[in-house]
Amino acid sequence: MQIAKAIYLKELAVMKKILDLLAFKFDQRTNEFKYMKKQIMDYFYDTLNNKFRYLVNLKILKKCDCGTNVRKGYRKCKCGGSGFVNFKDI
């Protein structure tokens, strides 16, 4: 099990649900929706990066060789698009 991939995919699912809820309230073409979407995405991605950096410092995770980051989306890689993999195989 890849820890970063599991965290990443769960966080993306939560973010998508929040954005879907916003879409019920606001037209997606409005400035209000675009602003809130940007703020939510920035918050989620910054929080994920902070979590992953913390886990790297604890030697639980390490950077993936694929060179991706959390903002690029899902990838068919061990990291799943998170940019991080387990420090040691578990």
PyMOL CGO cylinders between C-alpha atoms (Angstrom):
from pymol import cmd
from pymol.cgo import CYLINDER

trace = [
    CYLINDER, 0.00, 0.00, 0.00, 1.33, 3.41, -0.97, 0.3, 1, 1, 1, 1, 1, 1,
    CYLINDER, 1.33, 3.41, -0.97, 0.57, 5.81, 1.88, 0.3, 1, 1, 1, 1, 1, 1,
    CYLINDER, 0.57, 5.81, 1.88, 0.90, 9.03, -0.14, 0.3, 1, 1, 1, 1, 1, 1,
    CYLINDER, 0.90, 9.03, -0.14, -1.30, 7.66, -2.93, 0.3, 1, 1, 1, 1, 1, 1,
    CYLINDER, -1.30, 7.66, -2.93, -4.05, 6.73, -0.46, 0.3, 1, 1, 1, 1, 1, 1,
    CYLINDER, -4.05, 6.73, -0.46, -3.94, 10.15, 1.23, 0.3, 1, 1, 1, 1, 1, 1,
    CYLINDER, -3.94, 10.15, 1.23, -3.80, 11.95, -2.11, 0.3, 1, 1, 1, 1, 1, 1,
    CYLINDER, -3.80, 11.95, -2.11, -6.77, 10.14, -3.66, 0.3, 1, 1, 1, 1, 1, 1,
    CYLINDER, -6.77, 10.14, -3.66, -8.89, 10.60, -0.52, 0.3, 1, 1, 1, 1, 1, 1,
    CYLINDER, -8.89, 10.60, -0.52, -8.10, 14.33, -0.35, 0.3, 1, 1, 1, 1, 1, 1,
    CYLINDER, -8.10, 14.33, -0.35, -8.90, 14.74, -4.06, 0.3, 1, 1, 1, 1, 1, 1,
    CYLINDER, -8.90, 14.74, -4.06, -12.25, 13.03, -3.56, 0.3, 1, 1, 1, 1, 1, 1,
    CYLINDER, -12.25, 13.03, -3.56, -13.10, 15.35, -0.65, 0.3, 1, 1, 1, 1, 1, 1,
    CYLINDER, -13.10, 15.35, -0.65, -12.06, 18.41, -2.65, 0.3, 1, 1, 1, 1, 1, 1,
    CYLINDER, -12.06, 18.41, -2.65, -14.17, 17.30, -5.61, 0.3, 1, 1, 1, 1, 1, 1,
    CYLINDER, -14.17, 17.30, -5.61, -17.23, 16.82, -3.38, 0.3, 1, 1, 1, 1, 1, 1,
    CYLINDER, -17.23, 16.82, -3.38, -16.82, 20.33, -1.96, 0.3, 1, 1, 1, 1, 1, 1,
    CYLINDER, -16.82, 20.33, -1.96, -16.49, 21.79, -5.46, 0.3, 1, 1, 1, 1, 1, 1,
    CYLINDER, -16.49, 21.79, -5.46, -19.56, 19.84, -6.57, 0.3, 1, 1, 1, 1, 1, 1,
    CYLINDER, -19.56, 19.84, -6.57, -21.53, 21.31, -3.66, 0.3, 1, 1, 1, 1, 1, 1,
    CYLINDER, -21.53, 21.31, -3.66, -20.41, 24.81, -4.65, 0.3, 1, 1, 1, 1, 1, 1,
    CYLINDER, -20.41, 24.81, -4.65, -21.56, 24.15, -8.21, 0.3, 1, 1, 1, 1, 1, 1,
    CYLINDER, -21.56, 24.15, -8.21, -25.12, 23.60, -6.89, 0.3, 1, 1, 1, 1, 1, 1,
    CYLINDER, -25.12, 23.60, -6.89, -25.10, 27.08, -5.34, 0.3, 1, 1, 1, 1, 1, 1,
    CYLINDER, -25.10, 27.08, -5.34, -23.16, 29.07, -7.95, 0.3, 1, 1, 1, 1, 1, 1,
    CYLINDER, -23.16, 29.07, -7.95, -22.96, 29.07, -11.71, 0.3, 1, 1, 1, 1, 1, 1,
    CYLINDER, -22.96, 29.07, -11.71, -19.50, 27.74, -12.57, 0.3, 1, 1, 1, 1, 1, 1,
    CYLINDER, -19.50, 27.74, -12.57, -18.93, 30.67, -14.93, 0.3, 1, 1, 1, 1, 1, 1,
    CYLINDER, -18.93, 30.67, -14.93, -19.30, 33.30, -12.19, 0.3, 1, 1, 1, 1, 1, 1,
    CYLINDER, -19.30, 33.30, -12.19, -16.38, 35.08, -10.62, 0.3, 1, 1, 1, 1, 1, 1,
    CYLINDER, -16.38, 35.08, -10.62, -17.60, 33.98, -7.19, 0.3, 1, 1, 1, 1, 1, 1,
    CYLINDER, -17.60, 33.98, -7.19, -17.38, 30.30, -8.10, 0.3, 1, 1, 1, 1, 1, 1,
    CYLINDER, -17.38, 30.30, -8.10, -13.99, 30.71, -9.80, 0.3, 1, 1, 1, 1, 1, 1,
    CYLINDER, -13.99, 30.71, -9.80, -12.60, 32.54, -6.78, 0.3, 1, 1, 1, 1, 1, 1,
    CYLINDER, -12.60, 32.54, -6.78, -13.88, 29.96, -4.28, 0.3, 1, 1, 1, 1, 1, 1,
    CYLINDER, -13.88, 29.96, -4.28, -12.66, 27.09, -6.47, 0.3, 1, 1, 1, 1, 1, 1,
    CYLINDER, -12.66, 27.09, -6.47, -9.16, 28.59, -6.62, 0.3, 1, 1, 1, 1, 1, 1,
    CYLINDER, -9.16, 28.59, -6.62, -9.09, 29.15, -2.86, 0.3, 1, 1, 1, 1, 1, 1,
    CYLINDER, -9.09, 29.15, -2.86, -10.28, 25.61, -2.09, 0.3, 1, 1, 1, 1, 1, 1,
    CYLINDER, -10.28, 25.61, -2.09, -7.83, 24.02, -4.52, 0.3, 1, 1, 1, 1, 1, 1,
    CYLINDER, -7.83, 24.02, -4.52, -4.92, 26.11, -3.23, 0.3, 1, 1, 1, 1, 1, 1,
    CYLINDER, -4.92, 26.11, -3.23, -5.77, 25.15, 0.35, 0.3, 1, 1, 1, 1, 1, 1,
    CYLINDER, -5.77, 25.15, 0.35, -6.03, 21.43, -0.40, 0.3, 1, 1, 1, 1, 1, 1,
    CYLINDER, -6.03, 21.43, -0.40, -2.83, 21.30, -2.45, 0.3, 1, 1, 1, 1, 1, 1,
    CYLINDER, -2.83, 21.30, -2.45, -0.83, 23.37, 0.05, 0.3, 1, 1, 1, 1, 1, 1,
    CYLINDER, -0.83, 23.37, 0.05, -2.08, 21.19, 2.91, 0.3, 1, 1, 1, 1, 1, 1,
    CYLINDER, -2.08, 21.19, 2.91, -1.18, 18.02, 1.02, 0.3, 1, 1, 1, 1, 1, 1,
    CYLINDER, -1.18, 18.02, 1.02, 2.31, 19.29, 0.28, 0.3, 1, 1, 1, 1, 1, 1,
    CYLINDER, 2.31, 19.29, 0.28, 2.79, 20.16, 3.95, 0.3, 1, 1, 1, 1, 1, 1,
    CYLINDER, 2.79, 20.16, 3.95, 1.62, 16.69, 5.04, 0.3, 1, 1, 1, 1, 1, 1,
    CYLINDER, 1.62, 16.69, 5.04, 3.90, 14.99, 2.55, 0.3, 1, 1, 1, 1, 1, 1,
    CYLINDER, 3.90, 14.99, 2.55, 6.94, 17.11, 3.50, 0.3, 1, 1, 1, 1, 1, 1,
    CYLINDER, 6.94, 17.11, 3.50, 6.32, 16.25, 7.15, 0.3, 1, 1, 1, 1, 1, 1,
    CYLINDER, 6.32, 16.25, 7.15, 6.17, 12.53, 6.30, 0.3, 1, 1, 1, 1, 1, 1,
    CYLINDER, 6.17, 12.53, 6.30, 9.38, 12.88, 4.25, 0.3, 1, 1, 1, 1, 1, 1,
    CYLINDER, 9.38, 12.88, 4.25, 11.12, 14.40, 7.29, 0.3, 1, 1, 1, 1, 1, 1,
    CYLINDER, 11.12, 14.40, 7.29, 9.96, 11.40, 9.34, 0.3, 1, 1, 1, 1, 1, 1,
    CYLINDER, 9.96, 11.40, 9.34, 11.38, 9.08, 6.63, 0.3, 1, 1, 1, 1, 1, 1,
    CYLINDER, 11.38, 9.08, 6.63, 7.96, 7.60, 5.94, 0.3, 1, 1, 1, 1, 1, 1,
    CYLINDER, 7.96, 7.60, 5.94, 7.80, 8.96, 2.38, 0.3, 1, 1, 1, 1, 1, 1,
    CYLINDER, 7.80, 8.96, 2.38, 10.29, 9.96, -0.30, 0.3, 1, 1, 1, 1, 1, 1,
    CYLINDER, 10.29, 9.96, -0.30, 9.97, 11.77, -3.62, 0.3, 1, 1, 1, 1, 1, 1,
    CYLINDER, 9.97, 11.77, -3.62, 8.82, 9.59, -6.52, 0.3, 1, 1, 1, 1, 1, 1,
    CYLINDER, 8.82, 9.59, -6.52, 11.11, 9.17, -9.51, 0.3, 1, 1, 1, 1, 1, 1,
    CYLINDER, 11.11, 9.17, -9.51, 8.33, 10.23, -11.91, 0.3, 1, 1, 1, 1, 1, 1,
    CYLINDER, 8.33, 10.23, -11.91, 8.81, 13.90, -10.95, 0.3, 1, 1, 1, 1, 1, 1,
    CYLINDER, 8.81, 13.90, -10.95, 5.12, 14.78, -10.66, 0.3, 1, 1, 1, 1, 1, 1,
    CYLINDER, 5.12, 14.78, -10.66, 3.48, 16.93, -8.02, 0.3, 1, 1, 1, 1, 1, 1,
    CYLINDER, 3.48, 16.93, -8.02, 0.03, 17.08, -6.42, 0.3, 1, 1, 1, 1, 1, 1,
    CYLINDER, 0.03, 17.08, -6.42, -1.27, 19.75, -8.81, 0.3, 1, 1, 1, 1, 1, 1,
    CYLINDER, -1.27, 19.75, -8.81, -0.80, 17.65, -11.94, 0.3, 1, 1, 1, 1, 1, 1,
    CYLINDER, -0.80, 17.65, -11.94, -3.57, 15.17, -11.12, 0.3, 1, 1, 1, 1, 1, 1,
    CYLINDER, -3.57, 15.17, -11.12, -3.82, 11.38, -11.09, 0.3, 1, 1, 1, 1, 1, 1,
    CYLINDER, -3.82, 11.38, -11.09, -1.10, 9.38, -12.84, 0.3, 1, 1, 1, 1, 1, 1,
    CYLINDER, -1.10, 9.38, -12.84, -0.60, 5.70, -13.52, 0.3, 1, 1, 1, 1, 1, 1,
    CYLINDER, -0.60, 5.70, -13.52, 2.44, 5.48, -11.32, 0.3, 1, 1, 1, 1, 1, 1,
    CYLINDER, 2.44, 5.48, -11.32, 3.16, 4.00, -7.91, 0.3, 1, 1, 1, 1, 1, 1,
    CYLINDER, 3.16, 4.00, -7.91, 2.62, 7.45, -6.42, 0.3, 1, 1, 1, 1, 1, 1,
    CYLINDER, 2.62, 7.45, -6.42, -0.77, 7.89, -8.14, 0.3, 1, 1, 1, 1, 1, 1,
    CYLINDER, -0.77, 7.89, -8.14, 0.09, 11.50, -8.90, 0.3, 1, 1, 1, 1, 1, 1,
    CYLINDER, 0.09, 11.50, -8.90, 1.00, 12.53, -5.37, 0.3, 1, 1, 1, 1, 1, 1,
    CYLINDER, 1.00, 12.53, -5.37, 4.72, 12.76, -6.22, 0.3, 1, 1, 1, 1, 1, 1,
    CYLINDER, 4.72, 12.76, -6.22, 5.68, 10.64, -3.20, 0.3, 1, 1, 1, 1, 1, 1,
    CYLINDER, 5.68, 10.64, -3.20, 6.10, 6.94, -2.43, 0.3, 1, 1, 1, 1, 1, 1,
    CYLINDER, 6.10, 6.94, -2.43, 6.82, 4.92, 0.70, 0.3, 1, 1, 1, 1, 1, 1,
    CYLINDER, 6.82, 4.92, 0.70, 10.35, 5.35, 2.04, 0.3, 1, 1, 1, 1, 1, 1,
    CYLINDER, 10.35, 5.35, 2.04, 10.47, 1.61, 2.62, 0.3, 1, 1, 1, 1, 1, 1,
    CYLINDER, 10.47, 1.61, 2.62, 8.34, -1.10, 1.04, 0.3, 1, 1, 1, 1, 1, 1,
    CYLINDER, 8.34, -1.10, 1.04, 5.64, -2.29, 3.40, 0.3, 1, 1, 1, 1, 1, 1,
]
cmd.load_cgo(trace, "trace")
